[in-house]
Amino acid sequence: MAARRARRLLGSLCIALLFAQPAPTGAAARSGSRSLLTESLVRTFTPFYFLVEPLDVLAVRGMSVIMNCSAQCETPPRIEWRKDGSLLNLVSDDRRQLLPDGSLLINSVVHSKHNKPDEGYYQCVATVDNLGTIVSRTAKLTVAGLPRFVSQPEPTSVPRGGSAVLGCEVTAELAPLLRWERERRALGPETHALQLPGGALLLSNASAADAGLYRCVLDTPGAPKYSDEAELRVLPDAEEPQKLALLKPPSSLSRLAGQSALLPCVAAGFPPPLVRWARNGEELPTDGSGRFQLLPGGVLEIQDVTEADAGTFTCIAESGNDTLEAQAELAVQVPPTFLKRPANIYAHESMDIVFECEVTGKPTPTVKWVKNGDVVIPSDYFKIVKEHNLQVLGLVKSDEGFYQCIAENDVGNAQAGAQLIILDLAAAPAGPLPSAPRDVVATLVSTRFIRLTWRPPASDPHGDNLTYSIFYTKEGVNRERVENTSRAGETQVMIQSLMPETVYVFRVVAQSRHGPGESSAPLKVATQPEVQLPGPAPNIRAFSSSPTSVTVTWETPLSGNGDIQNYKLYYMEKGQHTEQDVDVAGLSHTVTGLKKFTEYSFRVVAYNKHGPGVSTHDVVVRTLSDVPSAPPQNLTLEVRNSKSILLQWQPPPAGTQSGQITGYKIRYRRVARKSDVTESVAGTQLSQLIEGLERGTEYSFRVAAMTVNGTGPATDWVSAETFESDLDESRVPEVPSSLHVRPLVTSIVVSWTPPENQDVVVRGYAIGYGIGSPHAQTIKVDYKQRYYTIENLDPSSHYVITLKAFNNVGEGIPLYESAVTRPHSDTSEVDLFVINAPYTPVPDPSPMMPPVGVQASILSHDTIRITWADNSLPKNQKITDARFYTVRWKTNIPANTKYKTANATTLSYLVTGLKPNTLYEFSVMVTKGRRSSTWSMTAHGTTFELVPTSPPKDVTVVSKEGKPRTIIVNWQPPSEANGKITGYIIYYSTDVNAEIHDWVIEPVVGNRLTHQIQELTLDTPYFFKIQARNSKGMGPMSEAVQFRTPKAESSDKMPNDQASGSAGKGSRPVDLGPDYKPPLGGSNSPHGSPTSPLDSNMLLVIIVSVGVITIVIVVIVAVFCTRRTTSHQKKKRAACKSVNGSHKYKGNSKDVKPPDLWIHHERLELKPIDKSPDPNPIMTDTPIPRNSQDITPVDNSMDSNIHQRRNSYRGHESEDSMSTLAGRRGMRPKMMMPFDSQPPQQSVRNTPSTDTMPAGSAVPSAELAEPEGPFLPAEEEPQGPPTAHVRPSHPLKSFAVPAVPNAGGPFDPALPSTPLLSQQAPGHPLHAVKTASIGTLGRTRPPMPVVVPSAPEVQETTRMLEDSESSYEPDELTKEMAHLEGLMKDLNAITTA
């Protein structure tokens, strides 16, 4: 006895640090345990986990398989394997062996019909002695059966361009091993050949190359297995319509999240069928921009499947007027994943802990717990709480180890673990310990709880600083649990969660700051037996016996103490929150008075003498449908013309439909005759156009809703009269002829008369009003109405009122009026317009709020989905009243004011029939009864592009002047481009009936509308077609245009061909710019003949006249500018003399930096603009071509930068057209001649091109005087400005270097000119000047202009231009380069002298 007491005292040491708080659970145990570590012997958690876990494997009989496994721990773990829950003995197994890393190798898998030793579930088990055991996820090993084919391919024929399916099905495990062969050769990765999930082969857009023998192959170890061969025959194109048929409809399938899914929908027929897809009734965008793609043959591919993709997929195949639909279900499964993993826990003995584990997956995973590799079986002390968490009550030392949460569903399993460490308490500080608490008694005993009370120990009678721990356990069980008092000095506790009719043993231990004291004597208490209440009634069933009644049946409960006295049947309408009940004596009851076609939930509770028992689960049943009990709502009539009326309505209220609406029945009759005409409308269509009516006749209409049970009540008769004659609705109505207002205190009576022009349709009137502005409120009334009373206005306020007539085109011109409401004190208000009350409905004082959040989602090139929200609806945005929405849209073009509208009863609408690549604007309004909102804010959306649907238009072909072998093709863009045009393709051929692939192709990049074709054959008819393209593809071709080239090249040119702008040899054609479009007629005859002499003479006279006038104006301007700058030039020369009086600088000048050197030689000033330190400058930017390919004849097709480079030699052009051209192409550069300190150089520095010159560096040469007679060297000219001439033999050889001027003669540095390279005559004496070199144009100093003569006469200019147009041979180019090099040497000799 003493030893037993000693063991109890020793065990009580574990509560040393738990006396101040109750036992924590779960996270509380973890956080609380941290405070326990201060006086405990701390042990750290040991990392122990799997690096690699086995995965599911598909094996083939006879092959080897490896199941991978590897675990990590400080101490190398021991690896074992389980198969189907049993450990494998790998020591004596000759086929299975354990690899060094822990993986399992199975040699030569055995599998037969009656012997399957290797197939099953495998699990890796890792154990570390004195620490614990963990288990991996389970991996399934599946062995493929014998290779056999479920179905064989069969011979098939397919028309060219059609689709064919060759069947070859195998079992699911063999599907990855299947492939196809054609003519016994492996089928390559062709885009139009697709292997479907079941193994079948889909061939789309079949061609003659696809014909042949096909077979499928199973690649199994050893010899592959072949199917039968089947021949595919490709037939010619179908000419007659063929009935639409589905060769391969979609079939339901299941996929894991993240995988791809293929849903086939192979259709055949003629015309070739079009296939589109919808999911859950909504059309899918399959343009390739998202995860949904439509593959050839109508196959829908879904990439990266998610849970949201699950649902019903419908394929719709359309061919002509035939339509076929097929549906398939896609189920998406998700393997288990952990949202919360178990965490390591420190605890003490007798504590309660909770391991938390949250998982997700689809199907919902099941969870089991494993401790050290063994499954935890739920019991009184190991409980599964909150579905997945593990609760351990009354910990003992043996509970230490590794706990794992294993989640599993149909598509996988996963595991996560945590370690539990039971801490030993350290020794408490020395001091007196409390004695045992006294008088422990159970003051309250129930079925599941007990209240204990006691007195403080005798050692501390007051016990204010003591806390208590209550240990309890079931009798005969050695696992104690502990409950702590919540505060010091408390001497009672409530022990809960006990079992009924069970004996428990309790003891109490007091704790002070020195530790736990002596335990009280054990107290045995038995809980009360639980009263036996009835269990749930089994087999509860409910079925609807009529549209307003449901019968419920059940059976007697299986458990219960005493006889059942009665039952209570509870029922509730789905979506409501109030239950109703009825007492029932028997085992069935029929509930009456229910709503039709409405879901109800039912449950039953049995009663005995002890009270109500356990309720049954809810059963849900819907009452039967019936005919609608209310008519449709909002029936409106709109007279379209003299023979048709449009009816629109809304369904009956939701609670009165009594079933699924299957259609509507329309009755209409002439008012004069009572004979009815019935027209049924199928489906949920909410409008119908009644046509074939008589002119000027009044008709009455009513509509009734139908269900499968019959037709419900109809609406009241609504009348409308057709027009006597069809009015004009191509324009908006005119202004109303009059508008009158009569103000009252809080209202204004408005009256008007219709527009005087009665030939334009008026569909209603829009009344706008507001204080100071008529745009605050808008009310629309019927076209028959002539009066309206605006209510709820403010007294003594100035209102502006506007009235506009409108129709479907838009609103007409407004008519304005203003009125001031009367003050409150005015009692003379008498309404004289009461007789018009039927036409003056009072607006609701609270106008409807417009919809918000309007969004436009582009689905395709002709479809946009509009969605919005309604703030007047509840938060769930559920429509329960009779409101409807009107959507309007139009293209976003300012000139387009015509809207299209449609009604909707949901918060979205699919707008179809739109134009491709067009920006639309959308807005929405809501209508409820007679109340309507204003239009919402607009949303915009641009439809996707589509291939052009019309060819380029206005295609013309003309011959190029002077080049009969060259023609120019002009055209206009297609009227239906359906996107941005990215280019054109020109086809031409001499045979209009040739196959299109035999025509010559000329591509045109960009949006150019003209193109040249060269080197054609003379006197030959050609045919031209043009095709436009955009980002989506090619459009149709234009009609063939014929053109015959001229018979021979023109040899006799007019003397003034150049002046008249003809493109003959030796002339420069005027550049009309890249966007020039020749006239449709052109200057050519249909066969390319040149223009008549009369036209040429007239053109010559005009050009010469314009040139003379231009020269006179330029000379006057030049003289005026010269006089104005005379004083400025004198000042400048004086300043130059004072600063640069000597050609030498002072060498001893320290405070002034020497400026750039200037040359004053015979009044010629040259200023350097660059001083390059490079001793060997190279010609990097010179325009001289490197080879003969750079020298090409000039014509209109050359790009503009070539023309800009050639402006350097146009100083001699005298024609007006050439001057104009030069001025447009860019200003001529001045030649800069700077000094530098380098020695004389033998190479020429790079000459700046026109591209880098400032805009104001040159003017047209027409400003200079034109000399007569032959050209003279510059030094021999007796008068005039110094000149330097060179006759340019090629445009790229014109270097600008001035000659030395005469001593006399004025020089104007401000006069701009075009520099030319000086060409010295033989034996010309050289002037002595300082060294100078041609510097690179790299700095922005003011340049020194050099004066050059004006252009020579026309004949000389013509010869120069003829030389510039000619092409040079390599030998000629070499000579010219040598000549240029000699000129450079002469220049350097001049500068060094």
Salt bridges, closest charged atoms under 4 A:
ASP84 OD2 - LYS83 NZ 3.02
ASP93 OD2 - ARG96 NH1 2.92
ASP118 OD1 - ARG95 NH2 2.84
ASP118 OD1 - ARG96 NH2 3.06
ASP129 OD1 - ARG78 NH1 3.35
GLU181 OE2 - ARG179 NH1 2.98
GLU181 OE1 - ARG215 NE 2.96
GLU190 OE2 - ARG182 NH2 3.25
GLU190 OE1 - HIS192 NE2 3.44
ASP210 OD1 - ARG182 NH1 3.71
ASP210 OD1 - HIS192 NE2 2.84
ASP219 OD2 - ARG179 NE 2.71
GLU229 OE2 - ARG184 NE 2.91
ASP237 OD2 - ARG160 NH2 2.92
GLU283 OE1 - ARG276 NH1 3.76
ASP309 OD1 - ARG279 NH1 3.28
ASP309 OD2 - ARG291 NH1 2.83
GLU318 OE2 - ARG276 NH2 2.86
ASP352 OD2 - ARG481 NH2 2.79
GLU356 OE1 - LYS340 NZ 2.49
ASP380 OD2 - LYS474 NZ 1.99
ASP399 OD2 - ARG479 NH1 2.59
GLU400 OE2 - ARG43 NH1 2.62
GLU400 OE2 - LYS397 NZ 3.79
ASP424 OD1 - LYS397 NZ 3.54
ASP439 OD2 - ARG455 NE 2.66
GLU475 OE2 - LYS524 NZ 2.73
GLU480 OE2 - ARG507 NE 2.88
GLU518 OE2 - ARG5 NH2 1.73
GLU530 OE2 - ARG448 NE 3.34
GLU573 OE1 - LYS595 NZ 3.44
GLU579 OE2 - ARG603 NE 2.98
ASP581 OD1 - LYS568 NZ 3.61
ASP583 OD1 - LYS568 NZ 2.73
GLU599 OE1 - LYS574 NZ 2.97
GLU599 OE2 - ARG622 NH2 3.49
ASP626 OD2 - LYS596 NZ 2.83
GLU638 OE2 - ARG640 NE 3.37
GLU638 OE2 - ARG763 NH1 3.73
ASP676 OD2 - ARG667 NH1 3.84
GLU694 OE1 - ARG670 NH1 2.95
ASP728 OD2 - ARG731 NE 3.10
GLU729 OE2 - ARG763 NE 2.83
GLU734 OE2 - ARG731 NH1 3.95
GLU811 OE1 - LYS804 NZ 2.84
ASP826 OD2 - ARG822 NE 3.74
ASP844 OD1 - ARG931 NE 3.82
ASP870 OD2 - ARG883 NH1 2.86
ASP881 OD2 - ARG883 NH2 2.85
ASP881 OD2 - LYS928 NZ 3.38
GLU921 OE2 - LYS890 NZ 3.84
GLU921 OE1 - HIS940 NE2 3.77
ASP998 OD1 - HIS997 ND1 3.10
GLU1002 OE1 - HIS1011 NE2 3.02
ASP1019 OD1 - ARG1044 NH1 3.24
GLU1049 OE2 - ARG965 NE 3.46
ASP1071 OD2 - HIS1203 NE2 3.51
ASP1071 OD2 - ARG1225 NH2 1.46
ASP1156 OD1 - LYS1171 NZ 3.58
ASP1156 OD2 - ARG1341 NH1 3.12
ASP1170 OD1 - ARG1339 NE 3.17
ASP1195 OD2 - LYS960 NZ 3.13
ASP1195 OD2 - LYS963 NZ 3.90
GLU1213 OE2 - ARG1210 NE 3.41
ASP1236 OD2 - ARG1245 NH2 3.77
GLU1275 OE2 - HIS1324 ND1 2.18
GLU1277 OE2 - HIS1285 NE2 3.71
GLU1356 OE2 - ARG1287 NE 2.58
GLU1356 OE1 - ARG1359 NH2 2.06
GLU1365 OE2 - ARG1068 NH2 3.64
GLU1376 OE1 - LYS1293 NZ 3.02
